[in-house]
Amino acid sequence: MKPLEYHVSPIDRHLRLSIEVLEHFRRHRQRRCWDAEAGGQLFGEIGEVTITVVRVTGPRDADTRGRFYYHPDRVAEQREIDEQKRAGLHFLGDWHTHFQKCPRPSKVDLKSMNECVRKSKPLLTGLFLVLVGRSAFPDGLHLSFHGQIDNYSLKSGSFPIEDKG
């Protein structure tokens, strides 16, 4: 497996998902119809050209999970944000699974991300949402960037990386 990269046109940067992050997503996919959704948070490094997701959290024992829903433990999430910030990593957004081959965000997902952006003070102008589906990656992933005004779906591809930061 290789890292995946996505162009984030609203902020003119690239988002890279590390191999470790992709392996974490793969381990928590909903493979069987009775598997509960899983999810967590995205943390990483912000360079001049590339944003790299290097660590993800979740699922947690205190999360509320079912086949068609995922409700994170908000206290644990804030604790994770504080811990990762001390480790030098930035909160970049959220991830969770869907029992779809090629996942798409629900109205609940969009509302939740818009609320998260509104309540947060992201270092970037918005936050990322990763949905993990049942198909092999990259088809089994949906990535989007949620800003104060608009949401943007991201497409995977190969991009030249000349990051100085």
Protein Blocks (a to p, Z undefined) as FASTA:
>chain_A
ZZdddddfknopaddddfklmmmmmmmpcfbfkbccddddddddddfkbccdfbdedjdf
kbccdfkbccddfklmmmmmmmmmmnopacfbdcdddddfbdcddfklmmmmmmmmmmpc
cfblbdcdddddfbdcfklpccddddfkbccdddddddddddfZZ
